[in-house]
Amino acid sequence: MQSRLHSIAETIFNLVAGFFIQLVIYLWVLPKFMGITITPRQSVDLYIIFTVISVLRQYVVRRMFNWVDVRREREELRQMINRIEMGEDFTKGWRK
C-alpha cells in the first residue's frame, strides 16, 4: 500500500512535469494550430486552476483505491481468523 506521503510526492512530481508540458501547449501549440494566443500570465493562471482540480482528483482517487485495498485485506484476515476459530487445519497438504 502506498503511504499518504508517497502519494503527495508522486503528485508533486507529476505537477512539475505537467507545468512544462502545458507551457509548450499553451504558448506554442494553441497559437500555431488553433489561432488562440495566450499570454504567459494567462498560461500560469490556467495552469493553477487545472492543477488544483487535478491534484484534488488524483489524491482522492488514489486514497479511494487504497481504502478499497485495505478493506479487502481486512476481510481476508477476518475470513482466515474465522477459519482458525472453526478449527480448520491449515497444515493439510504441507510437506513434512
N, CA, C and O atoms as a Tinker XYZ file with bonds, in Angstrom:
   384  protein
     1  N      0.850000   -1.180000    0.000000    73     2
     2  CA     0.000000    0.000000    0.000000    64     1     3
     3  C      0.895000    1.241000    0.000000    63     2     4     5
     4  O      1.929000    1.277000    0.667000    81     3
     5  N      0.491000    2.228000   -0.739000    73     3     6
     6  CA     1.238000    3.469000   -0.846000    64     5     7
     7  C      0.850000    4.404000    0.299000    63     6     8     9
     8  O     -0.332000    4.594000    0.582000    81     7
     9  N      1.855000    4.983000    0.949000    73     7    10
    10  CA     1.577000    5.900000    2.050000    64     9    11
    11  C      1.036000    7.224000    1.514000    63    10    12    13
    12  O      1.165000    7.528000    0.328000    81    11
    13  N      0.437000    7.994000    2.398000    73    11    14
    14  CA    -0.074000    9.314000    2.004000    64    13    15
    15  C      1.063000   10.219000    1.538000    63    14    16    17
    16  O      0.918000   10.966000    0.571000    81    15
    17  N      2.192000   10.142000    2.235000    73    15    18
    18  CA     3.342000   10.972000    1.877000    64    17    19
    19  C      3.840000   10.621000    0.472000    63    18    20    21
    20  O      4.158000   11.507000   -0.322000    81    19
    21  N      3.904000    9.334000    0.180000    73    19    22
    22  CA     4.339000    8.907000   -1.147000    64    21    23
    23  C      3.339000    9.369000   -2.207000    63    22    24    25
    24  O      3.740000    9.763000   -3.302000    81    23
    25  N      2.063000    9.323000   -1.897000    73    23    26
    26  CA     1.033000    9.800000   -2.829000    64    25    27
    27  C      1.225000   11.278000   -3.132000    63    26    28    29
    28  O      1.121000   11.696000   -4.285000    81    27
    29  N      1.504000   12.067000   -2.110000    73    27    30
    30  CA     1.703000   13.505000   -2.293000    64    29    31
    31  C      2.975000   13.778000   -3.093000    63    30    32    33
    32  O      2.975000   14.639000   -3.973000    81    31
    33  N      4.075000   13.044000   -2.796000    73    31    34
    34  CA     5.330000   13.235000   -3.526000    64    33    35
    35  C      5.147000   12.906000   -5.009000    63    34    36    37
    36  O      5.647000   13.629000   -5.871000    81    35
    37  N      4.443000   11.834000   -5.301000    73    35    38
    38  CA     4.188000   11.465000   -6.695000    64    37    39
    39  C      3.359000   12.544000   -7.393000    63    38    40    41
    40  O      3.615000   12.885000   -8.548000    81    39
    41  N      2.386000   13.065000   -6.698000    73    39    42
    42  CA     1.527000   14.106000   -7.262000    64    41    43
    43  C      2.322000   15.365000   -7.564000    63    42    44    45
    44  O      2.132000   15.973000   -8.618000    81    43
    45  N      3.208000   15.768000   -6.664000    73    43    46
    46  CA     4.021000   16.976000   -6.877000    64    45    47
    47  C      4.943000   16.800000   -8.082000    63    46    48    49
    48  O      5.085000   17.714000   -8.895000    81    47
    49  N      5.566000   15.638000   -8.198000    73    47    50
    50  CA     6.419000   15.376000   -9.354000    64    49    51
    51  C      5.604000   15.468000  -10.639000    63    50    52    53
    52  O      6.052000   16.046000  -11.629000    81    51
    53  N      4.420000   14.900000  -10.613000    73    51    54
    54  CA     3.525000   14.937000  -11.762000    64    53    55
    55  C      3.158000   16.384000  -12.124000    63    54    56    57
    56  O      3.048000   16.723000  -13.302000    81    55
    57  N      2.972000   17.226000  -11.112000    73    55    58
    58  CA     2.642000   18.636000  -11.345000    64    57    59
    59  C      3.775000   19.387000  -12.033000    63    58    60    61
    60  O      3.540000   20.178000  -12.946000    81    59
    61  N      4.982000   19.140000  -11.598000    73    59    62
    62  CA     6.131000   19.823000  -12.193000    64    61    63
    63  C      6.261000   19.446000  -13.668000    63    62    64    65
    64  O      6.483000   20.307000  -14.519000    81    63
    65  N      6.123000   18.162000  -13.959000    73    63    66
    66  CA     6.179000   17.722000  -15.353000    64    65    67
    67  C      5.034000   18.345000  -16.150000    63    66    68    69
    68  O      5.232000   18.800000  -17.277000    81    67
    69  N      3.847000   18.363000  -15.569000    73    67    70
    70  CA     2.684000   18.938000  -16.232000    64    69    71
    71  C      2.840000   20.422000  -16.510000    63    70    72    73
    72  O      2.339000   20.922000  -17.517000    81    71
    73  N      3.531000   21.133000  -15.626000    73    71    74
    74  CA     3.731000   22.563000  -15.822000    64    73    75
    75  C      4.480000   22.837000  -17.119000    63    74    76    77
    76  O      4.082000   23.696000  -17.906000    81    75
    77  N      5.565000   22.102000  -17.336000    73    75    78
    78  CA     6.359000   22.333000  -18.534000    64    77    79
    79  C      5.628000   21.880000  -19.796000    63    78    80    81
    80  O      5.768000   22.498000  -20.851000    81    79
    81  N      4.866000   20.825000  -19.694000    73    79    82
    82  CA     4.077000   20.375000  -20.848000    64    81    83
    83  C      3.028000   21.422000  -21.215000    63    82    84    85
    84  O      2.850000   21.735000  -22.392000    81    83
    85  N      2.338000   21.959000  -20.223000    73    83    86
    86  CA     1.301000   22.950000  -20.514000    64    85    87
    87  C      1.892000   24.233000  -21.072000    63    86    88    89
    88  O      1.254000   24.892000  -21.893000    81    87
    89  N      3.098000   24.606000  -20.647000    73    87    90
    90  CA     3.722000   25.797000  -21.223000    64    89    91
    91  C      3.898000   25.645000  -22.725000    63    90    92    93
    92  O      3.594000   26.558000  -23.493000    81    91
    93  N      4.391000   24.487000  -23.134000    73    91    94
    94  CA     4.582000   24.236000  -24.557000    64    93    95
    95  C      3.239000   24.271000  -25.280000    63    94    96    97
    96  O      3.114000   24.882000  -26.341000    81    95
    97  N      2.251000   23.625000  -24.710000    73    95    98
    98  CA     0.935000   23.569000  -25.364000    64    97    99
    99  C      0.308000   24.954000  -25.453000    63    98   100   101
   100  O     -0.124000   25.367000  -26.529000    81    99
   101  N      0.252000   25.675000  -24.341000    73    99   102
   102  CA    -0.434000   26.965000  -24.337000    64   101   103
   103  C      0.299000   28.047000  -25.114000    63   102   104   105
   104  O     -0.334000   28.894000  -25.744000    81   103
   105  N      1.631000   28.028000  -25.078000    73   103   106
   106  CA     2.379000   29.114000  -25.703000    64   105   107
   107  C      2.811000   28.811000  -27.145000    63   106   108   109
   108  O      3.163000   29.726000  -27.889000    81   107
   109  N      2.786000   27.542000  -27.537000    73   107   110
   110  CA     3.212000   27.215000  -28.883000    64   109   111
   111  C      2.126000   26.505000  -29.701000    63   110   112   113
   112  O      1.828000   26.906000  -30.826000    81   111
   113  N      1.545000   25.464000  -29.135000    73   111   114
   114  CA     0.576000   24.657000  -29.885000    64   113   115
   115  C     -0.724000   25.414000  -30.128000    63   114   116   117
   116  O     -1.207000   25.445000  -31.260000    81   115
   117  N     -1.297000   26.021000  -29.105000    73   115   118
   118  CA    -2.568000   26.724000  -29.286000    64   117   119
   119  C     -2.477000   27.853000  -30.322000    63   118   120   121
   120  O     -3.329000   27.925000  -31.207000    81   119
   121  N     -1.478000   28.729000  -30.240000    73   119   122
   122  CA    -1.397000   29.788000  -31.251000    64   121   123
   123  C     -1.142000   29.250000  -32.668000    63   122   124   125
   124  O     -1.731000   29.737000  -33.633000    81   123
   125  N     -0.277000   28.260000  -32.785000    73   123   126
   126  CA     0.118000   27.759000  -34.094000    64   125   127
   127  C     -1.002000   26.981000  -34.784000    63   126   128   129
   128  O     -1.229000   27.157000  -35.981000    81   127
   129  N     -1.693000   26.133000  -34.049000    73   127   130
   130  CA    -2.664000   25.244000  -34.664000    64   129   131
   131  C     -4.123000   25.662000  -34.481000    63   130   132   133
   132  O     -4.993000   25.236000  -35.240000    81   131
   133  N     -4.388000   26.492000  -33.476000    73   131   134
   134  CA    -5.779000   26.857000  -33.217000    64   133   135
   135  C     -6.020000   28.357000  -33.314000    63   134   136   137
   136  O     -7.163000   28.805000  -33.222000    81   135
   137  N     -4.974000   29.127000  -33.495000    73   135   138
   138  CA    -5.123000   30.565000  -33.615000    64   137   139
   139  C     -5.472000   31.261000  -32.308000    63   138   140   141
   140  O     -5.948000   32.396000  -32.323000    81   139
   141  N     -5.250000   30.613000  -31.203000    73   139   142
   142  CA    -5.550000   31.179000  -29.884000    64   141   143
   143  C     -4.244000   31.663000  -29.271000    63   142   144   145
   144  O     -3.301000   30.891000  -29.103000    81   143
   145  N     -4.199000   32.939000  -28.942000    73   143   146
   146  CA    -2.999000   33.496000  -28.331000    64   145   147
   147  C     -3.240000   33.674000  -26.837000    63   146   148   149
   148  O     -4.230000   34.276000  -26.420000    81   147
   149  N     -2.322000   33.142000  -26.045000    73   147   150
   150  CA    -2.422000   33.225000  -24.589000    64   149   151
   151  C     -1.113000   33.811000  -24.064000    63   150   152   153
   152  O     -0.028000   33.393000  -24.468000    81   151
   153  N     -1.228000   34.776000  -23.168000    73   151   154
   154  CA    -0.035000   35.369000  -22.570000    64   153   155
   155  C      0.554000   34.391000  -21.546000    63   154   156   157
   156  O     -0.148000   33.510000  -21.049000    81   155
   157  N      1.833000   34.549000  -21.236000    73   155   158
   158  CA     2.416000   33.687000  -20.199000    64   157   159
   159  C      1.648000   33.781000  -18.872000    63   158   160   161
   160  O      1.498000   32.778000  -18.174000    81   159
   161  N      1.167000   34.971000  -18.526000    73   159   162
   162  CA     0.393000   35.140000  -17.282000    64   161   163
   163  C     -0.908000   34.333000  -17.333000    63   162   164   165
   164  O     -1.272000   33.667000  -16.364000    81   163
   165  N     -1.607000   34.400000  -18.479000    73   163   166
   166  CA    -2.829000   33.616000  -18.628000    64   165   167
   167  C     -2.517000   32.120000  -18.576000    63   166   168   169
   168  O     -3.295000   31.340000  -18.026000    81   167
   169  N     -1.400000   31.730000  -19.137000    73   167   170
   170  CA    -0.990000   30.336000  -19.118000    64   169   171
   171  C     -0.795000   29.852000  -17.683000    63   170   172   173
   172  O     -1.242000   28.766000  -17.316000    81   171
   173  N     -0.125000   30.668000  -16.887000    73   171   174
   174  CA     0.097000   30.306000  -15.481000    64   173   175
   175  C     -1.232000   30.252000  -14.723000    63   174   176   177
   176  O     -1.453000   29.346000  -13.920000    81   175
   177  N     -2.109000   31.215000  -14.976000    73   175   178
   178  CA    -3.422000   31.215000  -14.314000    64   177   179
   179  C     -4.211000   29.943000  -14.641000    63   178   180   181
   180  O     -4.779000   29.304000  -13.755000    81   179
   181  N     -4.234000   29.590000  -15.926000    73   179   182
   182  CA    -4.930000   28.366000  -16.325000    64   181   183
   183  C     -4.281000   27.146000  -15.690000    63   182   184   185
   184  O     -4.970000   26.227000  -15.246000    81   183
   185  N     -2.966000   27.141000  -15.647000    73   183   186
   186  CA    -2.244000   26.024000  -15.042000    64   185   187
   187  C     -2.642000   25.859000  -13.575000    63   186   188   189
   188  O     -2.882000   24.743000  -13.115000    81   187
   189  N     -2.709000   26.957000  -12.854000    73   187   190
   190  CA    -3.068000   26.891000  -11.435000    64   189   191
   191  C     -4.475000   26.326000  -11.258000    63   190   192   193
   192  O     -4.692000   25.465000  -10.406000    81   191
   193  N     -5.415000   26.794000  -12.042000    73   191   194
   194  CA    -6.799000   26.310000  -11.935000    64   193   195
   195  C     -6.865000   24.805000  -12.213000    63   194   196   197
   196  O     -7.412000   24.037000  -11.422000    81   195
   197  N     -6.297000   24.403000  -13.352000    73   195   198
   198  CA    -6.352000   22.984000  -13.710000    64   197   199
   199  C     -5.542000   22.115000  -12.756000    63   198   200   201
   200  O     -5.896000   20.963000  -12.505000    81   199
   201  N     -4.464000   22.666000  -12.228000    73   199   202
   202  CA    -3.631000   21.899000  -11.302000    64   201   203
   203  C     -4.348000   21.633000   -9.994000    63   202   204   205
   204  O     -4.314000   20.510000   -9.490000    81   203
   205  N     -4.990000   22.634000   -9.440000    73   203   206
   206  CA    -5.724000   22.445000   -8.181000    64   205   207
   207  C     -6.787000   21.360000   -8.357000    63   206   208   209
   208  O     -6.928000   20.476000   -7.512000    81   207
   209  N     -7.522000   21.434000   -9.447000    73   207   210
   210  CA    -8.544000   20.424000   -9.710000    64   209   211
   211  C     -7.905000   19.046000   -9.878000    63   210   212   213
   212  O     -8.400000   18.058000   -9.336000    81   211
   213  N     -6.818000   18.983000  -10.621000    73   211   214
   214  CA    -6.148000   17.711000  -10.884000    64   213   215
   215  C     -5.566000   17.095000   -9.619000    63   214   216   217
   216  O     -5.687000   15.889000   -9.404000    81   215
   217  N     -4.937000   17.910000   -8.783000    73   215   218
   218  CA    -4.346000   17.396000   -7.540000    64   217   219
   219  C     -5.426000   16.793000   -6.646000    63   218   220   221
   220  O     -5.263000   15.696000   -6.112000    81   219
   221  N     -6.511000   17.511000   -6.494000    73   219   222
   222  CA    -7.594000   17.002000   -5.653000    64   221   223
   223  C     -8.163000   15.696000   -6.212000    63   222   224   225
   224  O     -8.382000   14.738000   -5.470000    81   223
   225  N     -8.397000   15.670000   -7.509000    73   223   226
   226  CA    -8.932000   14.460000   -8.140000    64   225   227
   227  C     -7.969000   13.296000   -7.989000    63   226   228   229
   228  O     -8.375000   12.202000   -7.596000    81   227
   229  N     -6.712000   13.515000   -8.293000    73   227   230
   230  CA    -5.715000   12.457000   -8.244000    64   229   231
   231  C     -5.547000   11.916000   -6.822000    63   230   232   233
   232  O     -5.472000   10.703000   -6.626000    81   231
   233  N     -5.488000   12.795000   -5.847000    73   231   234
   234  CA    -5.311000   12.368000   -4.470000    64   233   235
   235  C     -6.525000   11.582000   -3.977000    63   234   236   237
   236  O     -6.366000   10.543000   -3.337000    81   235
   237  N     -7.727000   12.062000   -4.263000    73   235   238
   238  CA    -8.945000   11.386000   -3.821000    64   237   239
   239  C     -9.055000   10.001000   -4.457000    63   238   240   241
   240  O     -9.377000    9.027000   -3.777000    81   239
   241  N     -8.790000    9.916000   -5.746000    73   239   242
   242  CA    -8.875000    8.610000   -6.419000    64   241   243
   243  C     -7.858000    7.636000   -5.841000    63   242   244   245
   244  O     -8.183000    6.475000   -5.594000    81   243
   245  N     -6.641000    8.095000   -5.625000    73   243   246
   246  CA    -5.605000    7.214000   -5.067000    64   245   247
   247  C     -5.979000    6.741000   -3.671000    63   246   248   249
   248  O     -5.808000    5.566000   -3.349000    81   247
   249  N     -6.489000    7.645000   -2.841000    73   247   250
   250  CA    -6.878000    7.250000   -1.481000    64   249   251
   251  C     -8.069000    6.292000   -1.505000    63   250   252   253
   252  O     -8.159000    5.393000   -0.669000    81   251
   253  N     -8.989000    6.483000   -2.467000    73   251   254
   254  CA   -10.120000    5.564000   -2.587000    64   253   255
   255  C     -9.629000    4.160000   -2.930000    63   254   256   257
   256  O    -10.100000    3.182000   -2.349000    81   255
   257  N     -8.699000    4.053000   -3.858000    73   255   258
   258  CA    -8.169000    2.739000   -4.212000    64   257   259
   259  C     -7.439000    2.108000   -3.037000    63   258   260   261
   260  O     -7.569000    0.906000   -2.809000    81   259
   261  N     -6.674000    2.895000   -2.286000    73   259   262
   262  CA    -6.008000    2.355000   -1.104000    64   261   263
   263  C     -7.016000    1.916000   -0.057000    63   262   264   265
   264  O     -6.810000    0.899000    0.605000    81   263
   265  N     -8.105000    2.666000    0.108000    73   263   266
   266  CA    -9.157000    2.311000    1.062000    64   265   267
   267  C     -9.784000    0.973000    0.673000    63   266   268   269
   268  O    -10.031000    0.127000    1.532000    81   267
   269  N    -10.041000    0.785000   -0.621000    73   267   270
   270  CA   -10.615000   -0.477000   -1.095000    64   269   271
   271  C     -9.653000   -1.623000   -0.814000    63   270   272   273
   272  O    -10.078000   -2.692000   -0.375000    81   271
   273  N     -8.370000   -1.416000   -1.060000    73   271   274
   274  CA    -7.377000   -2.461000   -0.791000    64   273   275
   275  C     -7.343000   -2.830000    0.683000    63   274   276   277
   276  O     -7.278000   -4.010000    1.025000    81   275
   277  N     -7.387000   -1.838000    1.554000    73   275   278
   278  CA    -7.355000   -2.095000    2.995000    64   277   279
   279  C     -8.596000   -2.878000    3.419000    63   278   280   281
   280  O     -8.498000   -3.823000    4.202000    81   279
   281  N     -9.750000   -2.492000    2.910000    73   279   282
   282  CA   -10.990000   -3.211000    3.237000    64   281   283
   283  C    -10.907000   -4.665000    2.788000    63   282   284   285
   284  O    -11.324000   -5.563000    3.519000    81   283
   285  N    -10.368000   -4.906000    1.584000    73   283   286
   286  CA   -10.234000   -6.272000    1.072000    64   285   287
   287  C     -9.277000   -7.081000    1.950000    63   286   288   289
   288  O     -9.555000   -8.236000    2.271000    81   287
   289  N     -8.163000   -6.483000    2.335000    73   287   290
   290  CA    -7.198000   -7.180000    3.185000    64   289   291
   291  C     -7.797000   -7.496000    4.547000    63   290   292   293
   292  O     -7.565000   -8.580000    5.083000    81   291
   293  N     -8.560000   -6.574000    5.115000    73   291   294
   294  CA    -9.206000   -6.821000    6.402000    64   293   295
   295  C    -10.204000   -7.971000    6.302000    63   294   296   297
   296  O    -10.285000   -8.810000    7.199000    81   295
   297  N    -10.960000   -8.005000    5.209000    73   295   298
   298  CA   -11.937000   -9.077000    5.021000    64   297   299
   299  C    -11.241000  -10.424000    4.887000    63   298   300   301
   300  O    -11.702000  -11.415000    5.453000    81   299
   301  N    -10.142000  -10.473000    4.151000    73   299   302
   302  CA    -9.381000  -11.713000    4.021000    64   301   303
   303  C     -8.851000  -12.160000    5.381000    63   302   304   305
   304  O     -8.861000  -13.352000    5.690000    81   303
   305  N     -8.394000  -11.221000    6.186000    73   303   306
   306  CA    -7.901000  -11.545000    7.524000    64   305   307
   307  C     -9.029000  -12.060000    8.407000    63   306   308   309
   308  O     -8.846000  -13.032000    9.141000    81   307
   309  N    -10.211000  -11.411000    8.343000    73   307   310
   310  CA   -11.363000  -11.894000    9.115000    64   309   311
   311  C    -11.738000  -13.321000    8.733000    63   310   312   313
   312  O    -12.027000  -14.146000    9.600000    81   311
   313  N    -11.734000  -13.607000    7.442000    73   311   314
   314  CA   -12.070000  -14.952000    6.986000    64   313   315
   315  C    -11.055000  -15.971000    7.491000    63   314   316   317
   316  O    -11.429000  -17.075000    7.887000    81   315
   317  N     -9.792000  -15.614000    7.480000    73   315   318
   318  CA    -8.765000  -16.528000    7.971000    64   317   319
   319  C     -8.927000  -16.767000    9.478000    63   318   320   321
   320  O     -8.799000  -17.897000    9.950000    81   319
   321  N     -9.206000  -15.702000   10.220000    73   319   322
   322  CA    -9.412000  -15.843000   11.667000    64   321   323
   323  C    -10.618000  -16.738000   11.935000    63   322   324   325
   324  O    -10.565000  -17.595000   12.817000    81   323
   325  N    -11.688000  -16.553000   11.195000    73   323   326
   326  CA   -12.879000  -17.394000   11.360000    64   325   327
   327  C    -12.560000  -18.851000   11.073000    63   326   328   329
   328  O    -13.031000  -19.741000   11.782000    81   327
   329  N    -11.767000  -19.103000   10.045000    73   327   330
   330  CA   -11.409000  -20.484000    9.716000    64   329   331
   331  C    -10.552000  -21.094000   10.815000    63   330   332   333
   332  O    -10.694000  -22.277000   11.125000    81   331
   333  N     -9.671000  -20.308000   11.402000    73   331   334
   334  CA    -8.841000  -20.804000   12.506000    64   333   335
   335  C     -9.715000  -21.102000   13.717000    63   334   336   337
   336  O     -9.570000  -22.143000   14.357000    81   335
   337  N    -10.631000  -20.171000   14.027000    73   335   338
   338  CA   -11.527000  -20.378000   15.171000    64   337   339
   339  C    -12.414000  -21.605000   14.987000    63   338   340   341
   340  O    -12.789000  -22.248000   15.968000    81   339
   341  N    -12.752000  -21.935000   13.749000    73   339   342
   342  CA   -13.579000  -23.104000   13.477000    64   341   343
   343  C    -12.753000  -24.391000   13.508000    63   342   344   345
   344  O    -13.291000  -25.484000   13.334000    81   343
   345  N    -11.465000  -24.256000   13.728000    73   343   346
   346  CA   -10.605000  -25.420000   13.861000    64   345   347
   347  C    -10.065000  -25.964000   12.548000    63   346   348   349
   348  O     -9.607000  -27.105000   12.497000    81   347
   349  N    -10.109000  -25.176000   11.500000    73   347   350
   350  CA    -9.601000  -25.657000   10.214000    64   349   351
   351  C     -8.108000  -25.900000   10.318000    63   350   352   353
   352  O     -7.365000  -25.092000   10.876000    81   351
   353  N     -7.689000  -27.014000    9.779000    73   351   354
   354  CA    -6.280000  -27.393000    9.816000    64   353   355
   355  C     -5.584000  -26.835000    8.582000    63   354   356   357
   356  O     -5.816000  -27.290000    7.463000    81   355
   357  N     -4.731000  -25.846000    8.804000    73   355   358
   358  CA    -4.030000  -25.211000    7.701000    64   357   359
   359  C     -2.792000  -25.990000    7.272000    63   358   360   361
   360  O     -2.150000  -25.637000    6.283000    81   359
   361  N     -2.454000  -27.038000    8.004000    73   359   362
   362  CA    -1.248000  -27.805000    7.658000    64   361   363
   363  C     -1.542000  -28.936000    6.699000    63   362   364   365
   364  O     -0.614000  -29.613000    6.256000    81   363
   365  N     -2.796000  -29.164000    6.361000    73   363   366
   366  CA    -3.143000  -30.227000    5.405000    64   365   367
   367  C     -2.477000  -29.916000    4.071000    63   366   368   369
   368  O     -2.536000  -28.795000    3.565000    81   367
   369  N     -1.846000  -30.940000    3.524000    73   367   370
   370  CA    -1.199000  -30.776000    2.225000    64   369   371
   371  C      0.213000  -30.219000    2.305000    63   370   372   373
   372  O      0.900000  -30.117000    1.288000    81   371
   373  N      0.649000  -29.862000    3.499000    73   371   374
   374  CA     2.024000  -29.373000    3.638000    64   373   375
   375  C      2.970000  -30.553000    3.644000    63   374   376   377
   376  O      2.640000  -31.622000    4.158000    81   375
   377  N      4.120000  -30.363000    3.085000    73   375   378
   378  CA     5.151000  -31.404000    3.121000    64   377   379
   379  C      5.797000  -31.381000    4.490000    63   378   380   381
   380  O      5.997000  -30.330000    5.099000    81   379
   381  N      6.108000  -32.553000    4.941000    73   379   382
   382  CA     6.760000  -32.638000    6.268000    64   381   383
   383  C      8.211000  -32.971000    6.113000    63   382   384
   384  O      8.928000  -33.086000    7.107000    81   383
